[in-house]
Amino acid sequence: MTTAALRVSGWSLLLAGAGAGIVLPHPVTTTLWTAAARLFTRAGDRAMVARLTSATKFGPRIRRGLARRPAPRLGGLIPAA
């Protein structure tokens, strides 16, 4: 993916997380925002990742999610352990 596509995808996940946060519990929101942070990392946007991980309520949860190994992508090969 190009950098622009990664950023657009990241922003889409942030908006989806904000919308989900209205009706769903915080684990769903945190999962979406962690995925967005991963996309911003792949795009090289460290400032956005820093903003997401510095948030008072969700920042520590996002940092823990980033520290975990991401799930394998659908349709791709399962990474070696």
Backbone as XML, in Angstrom:
<?xml version="1.0"?>
<chain id="A" units="angstrom">
  <residue number="1" name="MET">
    <atom name="N" x="0.832" y="-1.182" z="0.000"/>
    <atom name="CA" x="0.000" y="0.000" z="0.000"/>
    <atom name="C" x="0.873" y="1.240" z="0.000"/>
  </residue>
  <residue number="2" name="THR">
    <atom name="N" x="0.352" y="2.270" z="-0.578"/>
    <atom name="CA" x="1.081" y="3.533" z="-0.565"/>
    <atom name="C" x="0.882" y="4.221" z="0.784"/>
  </residue>
  <residue number="3" name="THR">
    <atom name="N" x="1.714" y="5.201" z="1.014"/>
    <atom name="CA" x="1.630" y="5.943" z="2.272"/>
    <atom name="C" x="0.268" y="6.611" z="2.415"/>
  </residue>
  <residue number="4" name="ALA">
    <atom name="N" x="-0.234" y="7.191" z="1.332"/>
    <atom name="CA" x="-1.536" y="7.863" z="1.393"/>
    <atom name="C" x="-2.652" y="6.874" z="1.700"/>
  </residue>
  <residue number="5" name="ALA">
    <atom name="N" x="-2.592" y="5.700" z="1.096"/>
    <atom name="CA" x="-3.625" y="4.686" z="1.338"/>
    <atom name="C" x="-3.567" y="4.191" z="2.781"/>
  </residue>
  <residue number="6" name="LEU">
    <atom name="N" x="-2.372" y="4.050" z="3.321"/>
    <atom name="CA" x="-2.233" y="3.630" z="4.718"/>
    <atom name="C" x="-2.813" y="4.676" z="5.659"/>
  </residue>
  <residue number="7" name="ARG">
    <atom name="N" x="-2.556" y="5.938" z="5.367"/>
    <atom name="CA" x="-3.097" y="7.007" z="6.225"/>
    <atom name="C" x="-4.612" y="7.093" z="6.140"/>
  </residue>
  <residue number="8" name="VAL">
    <atom name="N" x="-5.153" y="6.967" z="4.928"/>
    <atom name="CA" x="-6.612" y="6.999" z="4.768"/>
    <atom name="C" x="-7.237" y="5.827" z="5.512"/>
  </residue>
  <residue number="9" name="SER">
    <atom name="N" x="-6.631" y="4.662" z="5.411"/>
    <atom name="CA" x="-7.131" y="3.487" z="6.137"/>
    <atom name="C" x="-7.047" y="3.707" z="7.648"/>
  </residue>
  <residue number="10" name="GLY">
    <atom name="N" x="-5.944" y="4.299" z="8.105"/>
    <atom name="CA" x="-5.793" y="4.590" z="9.525"/>
    <atom name="C" x="-6.857" y="5.548" z="10.029"/>
  </residue>
  <residue number="11" name="TRP">
    <atom name="N" x="-7.108" y="6.609" z="9.283"/>
    <atom name="CA" x="-8.144" y="7.572" z="9.673"/>
    <atom name="C" x="-9.527" y="6.926" z="9.646"/>
  </residue>
  <residue number="12" name="SER">
    <atom name="N" x="-9.752" y="6.031" z="8.686"/>
    <atom name="CA" x="-11.038" y="5.335" z="8.622"/>
    <atom name="C" x="-11.253" y="4.486" z="9.877"/>
  </residue>
  <residue number="13" name="LEU">
    <atom name="N" x="-10.191" y="3.801" z="10.317"/>
    <atom name="CA" x="-10.308" y="3.000" z="11.531"/>
    <atom name="C" x="-10.504" y="3.877" z="12.774"/>
  </residue>
  <residue number="14" name="LEU">
    <atom name="N" x="-9.871" y="5.043" z="12.801"/>
    <atom name="CA" x="-10.084" y="5.957" z="13.927"/>
    <atom name="C" x="-11.537" y="6.407" z="13.990"/>
  </residue>
  <residue number="15" name="LEU">
    <atom name="N" x="-12.105" y="6.754" z="12.839"/>
    <atom name="CA" x="-13.505" y="7.178" z="12.812"/>
    <atom name="C" x="-14.436" y="6.026" z="13.163"/>
  </residue>
  <residue number="16" name="ALA">
    <atom name="N" x="-14.125" y="4.831" z="12.677"/>
    <atom name="CA" x="-14.942" y="3.667" z="13.021"/>
    <atom name="C" x="-14.885" y="3.401" z="14.525"/>
  </residue>
  <residue number="17" name="GLY">
    <atom name="N" x="-13.708" y="3.569" z="15.119"/>
    <atom name="CA" x="-13.562" y="3.393" z="16.559"/>
    <atom name="C" x="-14.357" y="4.421" z="17.341"/>
  </residue>
  <residue number="18" name="ALA">
    <atom name="N" x="-14.358" y="5.643" z="16.860"/>
    <atom name="CA" x="-15.125" y="6.689" z="17.534"/>
    <atom name="C" x="-16.621" y="6.384" z="17.452"/>
  </residue>
  <residue number="19" name="GLY">
    <atom name="N" x="-17.065" y="5.943" z="16.288"/>
    <atom name="CA" x="-18.477" y="5.579" z="16.138"/>
    <atom name="C" x="-18.839" y="4.369" z="16.969"/>
  </residue>
  <residue number="20" name="ALA">
    <atom name="N" x="-17.960" y="3.386" z="16.994"/>
    <atom name="CA" x="-18.216" y="2.175" z="17.773"/>
    <atom name="C" x="-18.218" y="2.479" z="19.263"/>
  </residue>
  <residue number="21" name="GLY">
    <atom name="N" x="-17.442" y="3.465" z="19.683"/>
    <atom name="CA" x="-17.364" y="3.814" z="21.090"/>
    <atom name="C" x="-18.673" y="4.333" z="21.657"/>
  </residue>
  <residue number="22" name="ILE">
    <atom name="N" x="-19.554" y="4.770" z="20.783"/>
    <atom name="CA" x="-20.850" y="5.277" z="21.240"/>
    <atom name="C" x="-21.749" y="4.132" z="21.698"/>
  </residue>
  <residue number="23" name="VAL">
    <atom name="N" x="-21.690" y="2.988" z="20.999"/>
    <atom name="CA" x="-22.623" y="1.909" z="21.292"/>
    <atom name="C" x="-21.959" y="0.625" z="21.787"/>
  </residue>
  <residue number="24" name="LEU">
    <atom name="N" x="-20.655" y="0.484" z="21.616"/>
    <atom name="CA" x="-19.963" y="-0.742" z="21.995"/>
    <atom name="C" x="-18.980" y="-0.468" z="23.127"/>
  </residue>
  <residue number="25" name="PRO">
    <atom name="N" x="-18.584" y="-1.503" z="23.873"/>
    <atom name="CA" x="-17.642" y="-1.312" z="24.979"/>
    <atom name="C" x="-16.237" y="-0.954" z="24.483"/>
  </residue>
  <residue number="26" name="HIS">
    <atom name="N" x="-15.421" y="-0.456" z="25.365"/>
    <atom name="CA" x="-14.095" y="0.049" z="25.002"/>
    <atom name="C" x="-13.153" y="-0.967" z="24.371"/>
  </residue>
  <residue number="27" name="PRO">
    <atom name="N" x="-13.245" y="-2.280" z="24.610"/>
    <atom name="CA" x="-12.305" y="-3.183" z="23.921"/>
    <atom name="C" x="-12.419" y="-3.113" z="22.394"/>
  </residue>
  <residue number="28" name="VAL">
    <atom name="N" x="-13.613" y="-2.888" z="21.899"/>
    <atom name="CA" x="-13.798" y="-2.766" z="20.451"/>
    <atom name="C" x="-13.121" y="-1.502" z="19.951"/>
  </residue>
  <residue number="29" name="THR">
    <atom name="N" x="-13.339" y="-0.407" z="20.647"/>
    <atom name="CA" x="-12.732" y="0.867" z="20.279"/>
    <atom name="C" x="-11.218" y="0.768" z="20.331"/>
  </residue>
  <residue number="30" name="THR">
    <atom name="N" x="-10.701" y="0.184" z="21.397"/>
    <atom name="CA" x="-9.257" y="0.051" z="21.552"/>
    <atom name="C" x="-8.658" y="-0.800" z="20.442"/>
  </residue>
  <residue number="31" name="THR">
    <atom name="N" x="-9.330" y="-1.867" z="20.064"/>
    <atom name="CA" x="-8.843" y="-2.728" z="18.994"/>
    <atom name="C" x="-8.770" y="-1.971" z="17.671"/>
  </residue>
  <residue number="32" name="LEU">
    <atom name="N" x="-9.796" y="-1.202" z="17.367"/>
    <atom name="CA" x="-9.793" y="-0.422" z="16.125"/>
    <atom name="C" x="-8.696" y="0.639" z="16.149"/>
  </residue>
  <residue number="33" name="TRP">
    <atom name="N" x="-8.521" y="1.307" z="17.285"/>
    <atom name="CA" x="-7.499" y="2.348" z="17.364"/>
    <atom name="C" x="-6.095" y="1.767" z="17.355"/>
  </residue>
  <residue number="34" name="THR">
    <atom name="N" x="-5.928" y="0.562" z="17.896"/>
    <atom name="CA" x="-4.623" y="-0.101" z="17.831"/>
    <atom name="C" x="-4.294" y="-0.459" z="16.388"/>
  </residue>
  <residue number="35" name="ALA">
    <atom name="N" x="-5.280" y="-0.949" z="15.656"/>
    <atom name="CA" x="-5.076" y="-1.260" z="14.235"/>
    <atom name="C" x="-4.737" y="0.010" z="13.453"/>
  </residue>
  <residue number="36" name="ALA">
    <atom name="N" x="-5.386" y="1.115" z="13.796"/>
    <atom name="CA" x="-5.078" y="2.392" z="13.150"/>
    <atom name="C" x="-3.641" y="2.808" z="13.459"/>
  </residue>
  <residue number="37" name="ALA">
    <atom name="N" x="-3.207" y="2.632" z="14.698"/>
    <atom name="CA" x="-1.833" y="2.984" z="15.068"/>
    <atom name="C" x="-0.831" y="2.143" z="14.288"/>
  </residue>
  <residue number="38" name="ARG">
    <atom name="N" x="-1.149" y="0.868" z="14.062"/>
    <atom name="CA" x="-0.259" y="0.018" z="13.260"/>
    <atom name="C" x="-0.159" y="0.538" z="11.822"/>
  </residue>
  <residue number="39" name="LEU">
    <atom name="N" x="-1.287" y="0.967" z="11.272"/>
    <atom name="CA" x="-1.261" y="1.510" z="9.910"/>
    <atom name="C" x="-0.455" y="2.808" z="9.854"/>
  </residue>
  <residue number="40" name="PHE">
    <atom name="N" x="-0.634" y="3.660" z="10.848"/>
    <atom name="CA" x="0.145" y="4.903" z="10.881"/>
    <atom name="C" x="1.631" y="4.604" z="11.033"/>
  </residue>
  <residue number="41" name="THR">
    <atom name="N" x="1.966" y="3.560" z="11.788"/>
    <atom name="CA" x="3.364" y="3.157" z="11.924"/>
    <atom name="C" x="3.919" y="2.717" z="10.574"/>
  </residue>
  <residue number="42" name="ARG">
    <atom name="N" x="3.159" y="1.908" z="9.856"/>
    <atom name="CA" x="3.593" y="1.449" z="8.523"/>
    <atom name="C" x="3.732" y="2.615" z="7.552"/>
  </residue>
  <residue number="43" name="ALA">
    <atom name="N" x="2.918" y="3.659" z="7.734"/>
    <atom name="CA" x="2.996" y="4.833" z="6.872"/>
    <atom name="C" x="4.134" y="5.758" z="7.284"/>
  </residue>
  <residue number="44" name="GLY">
    <atom name="N" x="4.738" y="5.511" z="8.449"/>
    <atom name="CA" x="5.836" y="6.345" z="8.923"/>
    <atom name="C" x="5.385" y="7.591" z="9.661"/>
  </residue>
  <residue number="45" name="ASP">
    <atom name="N" x="4.120" y="7.640" z="10.066"/>
    <atom name="CA" x="3.571" y="8.805" z="10.759"/>
    <atom name="C" x="3.721" y="8.618" z="12.266"/>
  </residue>
  <residue number="46" name="ARG">
    <atom name="N" x="4.924" y="8.841" z="12.757"/>
    <atom name="CA" x="5.206" y="8.629" z="14.180"/>
    <atom name="C" x="4.502" y="9.640" z="15.077"/>
  </residue>
  <residue number="47" name="ALA">
    <atom name="N" x="4.242" y="10.820" z="14.553"/>
    <atom name="CA" x="3.558" y="11.833" z="15.360"/>
    <atom name="C" x="2.130" y="11.388" z="15.683"/>
  </residue>
  <residue number="48" name="MET">
    <atom name="N" x="1.460" y="10.771" z="14.723"/>
    <atom name="CA" x="0.092" y="10.304" z="14.970"/>
    <atom name="C" x="0.086" y="9.139" z="15.955"/>
  </residue>
  <residue number="49" name="VAL">
    <atom name="N" x="1.052" y="8.254" z="15.835"/>
    <atom name="CA" x="1.161" y="7.139" z="16.776"/>
    <atom name="C" x="1.423" y="7.679" z="18.179"/>
  </residue>
  <residue number="50" name="ALA">
    <atom name="N" x="2.266" y="8.692" z="18.284"/>
    <atom name="CA" x="2.546" y="9.300" z="19.588"/>
    <atom name="C" x="1.285" y="9.917" z="20.182"/>
  </residue>
  <residue number="51" name="ARG">
    <atom name="N" x="0.463" y="10.551" z="19.342"/>
    <atom name="CA" x="-0.787" y="11.128" z="19.840"/>
    <atom name="C" x="-1.722" y="10.053" z="20.359"/>
  </residue>
  <residue number="52" name="LEU">
    <atom name="N" x="-1.818" y="8.959" z="19.612"/>
    <atom name="CA" x="-2.723" y="7.882" z="20.021"/>
    <atom name="C" x="-2.262" y="7.211" z="21.305"/>
  </residue>
  <residue number="53" name="THR">
    <atom name="N" x="-0.977" y="7.000" z="21.439"/>
    <atom name="CA" x="-0.478" y="6.294" z="22.616"/>
    <atom name="C" x="-0.327" y="7.192" z="23.839"/>
  </residue>
  <residue number="54" name="SER">
    <atom name="N" x="-0.445" y="8.498" z="23.673"/>
    <atom name="CA" x="-0.324" y="9.399" z="24.815"/>
    <atom name="C" x="-1.676" y="9.767" z="25.420"/>
  </residue>
  <residue number="55" name="ALA">
    <atom name="N" x="-2.751" y="9.292" z="24.840"/>
    <atom name="CA" x="-4.073" y="9.595" z="25.380"/>
    <atom name="C" x="-4.193" y="9.033" z="26.791"/>
  </residue>
  <residue number="56" name="THR">
    <atom name="N" x="-4.848" y="9.762" z="27.658"/>
    <atom name="CA" x="-4.933" y="9.382" z="29.060"/>
    <atom name="C" x="-5.673" y="8.068" z="29.265"/>
  </residue>
  <residue number="57" name="LYS">
    <atom name="N" x="-6.844" y="7.913" z="28.651"/>
    <atom name="CA" x="-7.661" y="6.735" z="28.908"/>
    <atom name="C" x="-7.238" y="5.540" z="28.049"/>
  </residue>
  <residue number="58" name="PHE">
    <atom name="N" x="-7.077" y="5.750" z="26.756"/>
    <atom name="CA" x="-6.833" y="4.636" z="25.849"/>
    <atom name="C" x="-5.369" y="4.424" z="25.501"/>
  </residue>
  <residue number="59" name="GLY">
    <atom name="N" x="-4.508" y="5.387" z="25.763"/>
    <atom name="CA" x="-3.102" y="5.286" z="25.407"/>
    <atom name="C" x="-2.408" y="4.039" z="25.927"/>
  </residue>
  <residue number="60" name="PRO">
    <atom name="N" x="-2.521" y="3.745" z="27.232"/>
    <atom name="CA" x="-1.871" y="2.533" z="27.737"/>
    <atom name="C" x="-2.419" y="1.256" z="27.089"/>
  </residue>
  <residue number="61" name="ARG">
    <atom name="N" x="-3.717" y="1.235" z="26.819"/>
    <atom name="CA" x="-4.312" y="0.059" z="26.178"/>
    <atom name="C" x="-3.806" y="-0.099" z="24.754"/>
  </residue>
  <residue number="62" name="ILE">
    <atom name="N" x="-3.665" y="1.013" z="24.047"/>
    <atom name="CA" x="-3.158" y="0.960" z="22.678"/>
    <atom name="C" x="-1.699" y="0.519" z="22.680"/>
  </residue>
  <residue number="63" name="ARG">
    <atom name="N" x="-0.907" y="1.025" z="23.632"/>
    <atom name="CA" x="0.501" y="0.600" z="23.726"/>
    <atom name="C" x="0.613" y="-0.897" z="23.979"/>
  </residue>
  <residue number="64" name="ARG">
    <atom name="N" x="-0.238" y="-1.423" z="24.867"/>
    <atom name="CA" x="-0.223" y="-2.873" z="25.117"/>
    <atom name="C" x="-0.607" y="-3.637" z="23.851"/>
  </residue>
  <residue number="65" name="GLY">
    <atom name="N" x="-1.581" y="-3.129" z="23.121"/>
    <atom name="CA" x="-1.992" y="-3.787" z="21.886"/>
    <atom name="C" x="-0.900" y="-3.764" z="20.829"/>
  </residue>
  <residue number="66" name="LEU">
    <atom name="N" x="-0.150" y="-2.673" z="20.779"/>
    <atom name="CA" x="0.945" y="-2.579" z="19.816"/>
    <atom name="C" x="2.092" y="-3.508" z="20.187"/>
  </residue>
  <residue number="67" name="ALA">
    <atom name="N" x="2.248" y="-3.776" z="21.476"/>
    <atom name="CA" x="3.330" y="-4.650" z="21.917"/>
    <atom name="C" x="3.051" y="-6.110" z="21.579"/>
  </residue>
  <residue number="68" name="ARG">
    <atom name="N" x="1.763" y="-6.441" z="21.427"/>
    <atom name="CA" x="1.406" y="-7.817" z="21.067"/>
    <atom name="C" x="1.668" y="-8.052" z="19.595"/>
  </residue>
  <residue number="69" name="ARG">
    <atom name="N" x="1.846" y="-9.304" z="19.285"/>
    <atom name="CA" x="2.042" y="-9.697" z="17.889"/>
    <atom name="C" x="0.701" y="-9.600" z="17.162"/>
  </residue>
  <residue number="70" name="PRO">
    <atom name="N" x="0.653" y="-8.947" z="16.001"/>
    <atom name="CA" x="-0.628" y="-8.815" z="15.297"/>
    <atom name="C" x="-1.112" y="-10.166" z="14.770"/>
  </residue>
  <residue number="71" name="ALA">
    <atom name="N" x="-2.416" y="-10.289" z="14.640"/>
    <atom name="CA" x="-3.011" y="-11.512" z="14.098"/>
    <atom name="C" x="-2.621" y="-11.659" z="12.633"/>
  </residue>
  <residue number="72" name="PRO">
    <atom name="N" x="-2.512" y="-12.880" z="12.146"/>
    <atom name="CA" x="-2.172" y="-13.068" z="10.736"/>
    <atom name="C" x="-3.268" y="-12.503" z="9.838"/>
  </residue>
  <residue number="73" name="ARG">
    <atom name="N" x="-2.871" y="-11.994" z="8.693"/>
    <atom name="CA" x="-3.832" y="-11.421" z="7.755"/>
    <atom name="C" x="-4.613" y="-12.520" z="7.060"/>
  </residue>
  <residue number="74" name="LEU">
    <atom name="N" x="-5.844" y="-12.238" z="6.770"/>
    <atom name="CA" x="-6.666" y="-13.190" z="6.035"/>
    <atom name="C" x="-6.150" y="-13.299" z="4.611"/>
  </residue>
  <residue number="75" name="GLY">
    <atom name="N" x="-6.060" y="-14.498" z="4.122"/>
    <atom name="CA" x="-5.608" y="-14.706" z="2.754"/>
    <atom name="C" x="-4.107" y="-14.735" z="2.598"/>
  </residue>
  <residue number="76" name="GLY">
    <atom name="N" x="-3.389" y="-14.419" z="3.654"/>
    <atom name="CA" x="-1.930" y="-14.412" z="3.596"/>
    <atom name="C" x="-1.366" y="-15.652" z="4.251"/>
  </residue>
  <residue number="77" name="LEU">
    <atom name="N" x="-0.089" y="-15.776" z="4.201"/>
    <atom name="CA" x="0.569" y="-16.891" z="4.853"/>
    <atom name="C" x="0.672" y="-16.607" z="6.339"/>
  </residue>
  <residue number="78" name="ILE">
    <atom name="N" x="0.564" y="-17.632" z="7.133"/>
    <atom name="CA" x="0.697" y="-17.480" z="8.583"/>
    <atom name="C" x="2.178" y="-17.325" z="8.893"/>
  </residue>
  <residue number="79" name="PRO">
    <atom name="N" x="2.567" y="-16.256" z="9.586"/>
    <atom name="CA" x="3.995" y="-16.045" z="9.876"/>
    <atom name="C" x="4.552" y="-17.126" z="10.785"/>
  </residue>
  <residue number="80" name="ALA">
    <atom name="N" x="5.812" y="-17.412" z="10.588"/>
    <atom name="CA" x="6.487" y="-18.419" z="11.419"/>
    <atom name="C" x="6.654" y="-17.888" z="12.826"/>
  </residue>
  <residue number="81" name="ALA">
    <atom name="N" x="6.602" y="-18.768" z="13.792"/>
    <atom name="CA" x="6.698" y="-18.362" z="15.197"/>
    <atom name="C" x="8.090" y="-17.995" z="15.592"/>
  </residue>
</chain>
